[in-house]
Each structure stands twice: as structure tokens, then as C-alpha cells.
Amino acid sequence: MELANKKVLITGGSAGIGKAIIEELLTHGVEEIAVMGRTGEKLDALEEQFSSVTFLKIQGDVSQLDDVKNAAKMVKEEWGALDILINNAGVVSAGFLEEISDDDVISQVNINVTGLILLTKHLLPLLKESSEGALINVSSGLGYIAMPFYSVYAATKAAVKHFSEAMRRELYKYPIHVMTVYPTATDTEMMKTANVDGKMDSPTQVAKASIKGLVNKEIEVILGGQQRKDQIEENFQNPLDVDEKVEGQFKSLLKRTEQHRSM
């Protein structure tokens, strides 16, 4: 896929993986980027950092239907077109299910799934008009292999996986490439409160792999190398074996997730 001169909208683009994706898009000739985010100051900072980009700044929360509709309206009125939608915004609240607040359960579902689906729905008419479009949904490695203390988060990211698959098959008549990205632990603000042992991927690594996958029209970009792909296969073929392994890691996983919250 040729990315130069494409019009792109990305959610959660003011930091972390989203910001790194913007940097990577620039190297492929993208000059017009709409960014939807909750904090106006962070959107302004993007504009200052990437002076060569024509930004369409959309302050809004993807969990709010009115904000989603407003984002679609702004893109239609300002551009009248859209080639690539990158659903990257996400939040996490880990812990024993009965200890996660009701508000955090609802917010994870609304931001990670409901908002993603609704934004896609309201922008599909523009994507369908593109001569070569794309829909990119950022899931998580936990969307493939669910782990204790991430019951809600893993459920939302698995939903993203299946939403992508359904949309790929639903849109087969249109020149819209649908791709899902599955990062592992990534060194972003979202992971600051997680007690992670070992090296994490950098946002740049995830961004480069994602855009390379888009250019090559891959349907999945799975971070973590062959080891991660082997784990996914084992989880599919022998889930009870994985259960036993996780049981042995239960205490260390609990320690890792005790304070993990980024909402």
C-alpha cells in the first residue's frame, strides 16, 4: 500500500504508540493527520512537535457518542474524505475482578470496544469512498492469550480482534484493508504503574512493525516474535497446559498487576 498523501485519523495519537505511529507515517509521506484525544494541550503539543504535518485536532472522548459523531462530522466538513482510520486509544485497569471498580469496568468496555466500533461505523462512509483505504485496530497480546487480573481488558481486546475479522469479511467488496495490531508490554505511560520485569518493546518498535504491516497489507501484526506466536498456538491447541503454566506464575503476575491502572 502506498501511504503518501493519504488522509489519516488516529485516536490516542498524542502519546505512546499513537504518537510513534504519527512519526512513522511521516516517513511514508503522510502530511494530513486528524488526531482525536481527550486533552487539548497534548494535541497542541503535537502540532508544535510535527510542524510539517497539517493536523486536524479533535478534542473528544471516544467513549462519548456525541464526541464520536462530532469527530466524524469534523473530518467530513474539513476534508470530505478519509483514507485510513487507526483505532489506537485504549485504557486498562487490572486486578481481581471483584476489586475493579464498576466505573473502570464500564470505561474499559466503552473506550476499548464501544467507542472503537462507533467511530468506525460513523467514518465508514468516507472510508468506502477511498480508492485505497485501511482500517487499523490496535488490540493487545492479551486479546489472544487472556491472563488473570486482566479479565476485563483482555475481553475488550479479544472483542477488537473479532471486530476486525468481521469487518474484513464484511468489507470485501471495498478497497479497504483491515489489519489488527497485537502489542506486547510496551514502554509507554500506560505501563508506568505495572511492575514489569524485563525489557519492554518501545513505542517506535510497535509503530514501525505496524506501518510495515500496513504497507505489506498484512492482516495481523503480532509483536513478540516467534516466541509469542508459539505461545498463541499453544494456547489454542492446549489451553489446559497454559493454565498450569499460569498457575505457577500466579503470585508474580499478581505482583505485576497490583497497581496497574491507566484510565
C-alpha positions in Angstrom: 0.0 0.0 0.0 1.2 3.5 -0.9 0.7 5.9 2.1 1.9 9.2 0.6 -0.8 11.8 0.6 -3.2 9.6 2.5 -5.6 11.3 4.9 -5.4 9.6 8.3 -7.3 9.8 11.5 -5.8 8.3 14.7 -7.2 8.1 18.2 -4.9 8.3 21.2 -2.2 9.8 19.0 -0.8 12.4 21.4 1.4 9.9 23.3 2.9 6.4 23.4 2.2 4.1 20.5 -0.1 6.6 18.8 2.5 9.3 18.7 5.1 6.9 17.4 2.8 5.9 14.6 2.5 9.5 13.6 6.2 9.8 13.4 6.4 6.6 11.3 3.6 7.8 9.0 5.6 11.0 8.2 8.5 8.9 6.9 6.0 7.4 4.3 4.8 10.8 3.0 1.7 11.3 5.1 1.0 15.0 5.6 -2.6 15.3 6.8 -3.4 13.7 10.1 -6.5 14.0 12.2 -5.9 13.2 15.9 -8.7 12.6 18.4 -7.7 12.9 22.0 -9.2 13.9 25.4 -6.6 16.6 26.2 -6.3 19.8 24.2 -2.9 20.7 25.5 -1.4 17.4 24.2 -3.0 17.9 20.8 -1.4 21.4 20.7 2.0 19.9 21.6 1.7 17.5 18.7 1.3 20.4 16.3 4.3 22.1 17.7 6.5 19.0 17.5 5.5 18.0 14.0 5.4 21.3 12.2 5.4 19.7 8.7 2.0 18.0 9.4 -1.3 19.6 8.7 -3.2 18.4 11.8 -6.9 18.3 12.3 -7.2 18.4 16.1 -10.3 16.8 17.5 -10.7 17.1 21.3 -13.0 14.4 22.4 -13.5 11.1 24.2 -14.2 8.0 22.1 -16.4 6.7 24.9 -18.9 9.5 24.4 -21.2 9.1 21.4 -21.6 12.8 20.9 -17.8 13.2 20.6 -17.6 10.3 18.2 -20.3 11.9 16.0 -18.6 15.3 16.2 -15.3 13.7 15.1 -16.9 12.2 12.0 -18.6 15.5 11.3 -15.3 17.4 11.5 -13.5 15.1 9.2 -16.3 15.3 6.7 -16.6 19.1 6.8 -12.8 19.8 6.8 -11.6 17.1 4.5 -14.6 15.5 2.8 -12.5 12.3 2.7 -10.6 9.8 4.8 -8.3 7.0 3.7 -7.0 5.4 6.9 -8.6 5.1 10.4 -6.3 3.9 13.2 -8.2 3.0 16.3 -5.4 3.2 18.9 -7.0 4.7 22.0 -7.2 2.3 25.0 -7.2 2.2 28.8 -6.5 -0.5 31.3 -7.5 -1.3 34.9 -6.1 -4.6 36.3 -6.8 -6.6 39.4 -9.1 -9.2 40.8 -12.4 -8.8 39.0 -14.4 -8.1 42.2 -11.9 -5.4 43.2 -12.0 -3.5 39.9 -14.4 -0.6 40.3 -17.7 -0.7 38.3 -16.7 2.6 36.6 -13.4 1.1 35.5 -15.2 -1.9 34.0 -17.6 0.3 32.1 -14.9 2.7 30.9 -12.7 -0.1 29.6 -15.5 -1.5 27.6 -16.7 1.9 26.4 -13.3 3.2 25.3 -11.6 0.0 24.1 -14.6 -1.5 22.3 -17.8 0.5 22.1 -16.1 3.8 21.1 -13.9 2.0 18.6 -16.9 0.3 16.9 -18.9 3.5 16.8 -16.1 5.7 15.4 -15.6 3.1 12.7 -19.3 3.0 12.0 -19.6 6.8 11.6 -16.4 7.1 9.4 -17.1 4.1 7.2 -19.0 6.1 4.5 -15.8 8.2 4.0 -13.5 5.1 4.1 -15.7 3.5 1.5 -15.1 6.4 -0.9 -11.3 6.0 -0.7 -9.6 4.4 -3.7 -7.2 2.6 -1.3 -8.2 2.7 2.3 -7.4 1.0 5.6 -8.9 0.3 9.0 -6.3 -0.5 11.7 -7.4 -1.6 15.1 -4.9 -1.9 18.0 -5.7 -4.9 20.2 -3.2 -6.4 22.6 -1.3 -9.7 23.1 -3.9 -10.2 25.8 -6.5 -10.2 23.1 -5.0 -13.6 22.0 -3.9 -15.0 25.4 -6.0 -13.9 28.4 -4.3 -13.7 31.7 -5.5 -13.4 35.3 -6.1 -9.9 36.7 -6.8 -8.6 33.1 -10.2 -10.2 32.7 -12.0 -7.0 31.5 -9.1 -5.6 29.5 -8.4 -9.0 27.8 -12.1 -9.3 27.0 -12.2 -5.9 25.3 -9.1 -6.6 23.3 -10.4 -10.0 22.2 -13.5 -8.2 21.0 -11.3 -5.9 19.0 -9.7 -8.9 17.3 -13.1 -10.3 16.3 -14.5 -7.0 15.2 -11.5 -6.6 12.8 -12.1 -10.1 11.5 -15.8 -9.5 10.9 -15.2 -6.1 9.2 -12.5 -7.6 6.9 -15.1 -10.0 5.7 -17.9 -7.5 5.6 -15.9 -5.0 3.5 -14.5 -7.4 1.0 -16.2 -5.6 -1.9 -14.3 -2.3 -1.0 -10.6 -1.5 -1.3 -10.3 -1.2 2.4 -7.5 -3.2 4.1 -8.3 -4.3 7.6 -5.4 -5.0 10.0 -5.1 -5.7 13.7 -2.0 -5.0 15.8 -1.2 -7.0 18.9 1.5 -5.3 21.0 3.1 -7.0 24.0 4.2 -4.9 27.0 5.3 -1.6 25.6 7.2 1.2 27.4 4.5 3.8 27.5 2.7 5.9 30.1 0.1 3.1 30.1 2.6 0.7 31.6 4.1 3.1 34.3 2.1 1.5 37.1 2.8 -2.1 36.1 5.6 -3.9 37.9 7.2 -5.3 34.8 10.4 -7.4 35.0 12.5 -7.4 31.9 12.7 -5.4 28.7 9.6 -4.0 27.1 9.1 -3.0 23.4 9.5 0.6 22.6 6.6 2.6 21.0 8.8 3.1 18.0 9.2 -0.7 17.6 5.5 -1.2 17.6 4.9 1.7 15.2 7.5 0.5 12.7 6.1 -3.0 12.8 2.5 -1.7 12.4 3.2 0.6 9.4 5.4 -2.0 7.8 2.5 -4.5 8.1 0.1 -1.9 6.6 2.4 -1.3 3.6 2.6 -5.0 3.1 -1.1 -5.5 3.6 -0.8 -8.0 6.4 -4.0 -8.7 8.3 -2.2 -9.2 11.7 0.9 -7.7 13.2 1.9 -9.7 16.3 4.7 -8.3 18.4 6.9 -10.5 20.5 8.5 -12.5 17.7 8.2 -16.3 17.1 8.1 -17.0 20.8 4.8 -15.1 21.1 3.4 -16.8 18.0 4.3 -20.2 19.6 2.5 -19.2 22.8 -0.6 -18.3 20.8 -0.6 -21.6 19.1 -0.1 -23.5 22.4 -3.0 -21.5 23.9 -5.2 -22.5 21.0 -4.2 -26.2 20.9 -3.6 -26.9 24.6 -5.3 -24.3 26.8 -5.1 -26.5 29.9 -1.3 -26.7 29.6 -1.2 -23.0 29.6 -3.5 -22.9 32.6 -0.9 -25.0 34.5 1.9 -22.6 33.5 0.0 -19.6 34.5 -0.9 -21.2 37.9 2.8 -21.4 38.6 3.2 -17.7 37.8 0.2 -16.6 39.7 2.0 -14.7 42.5 4.4 -12.9 40.2 1.5 -11.9 37.9 -0.4 -10.6 40.9 2.6 -8.5 42.0 3.0 -7.2 38.5 -0.6 -6.0 38.2 -1.4 -4.8 41.8 -1.1 -1.1 40.8 -1.6 -1.4 37.1 -4.2 1.2 36.1 -4.1 3.8 33.3 -7.5 5.3 32.7 
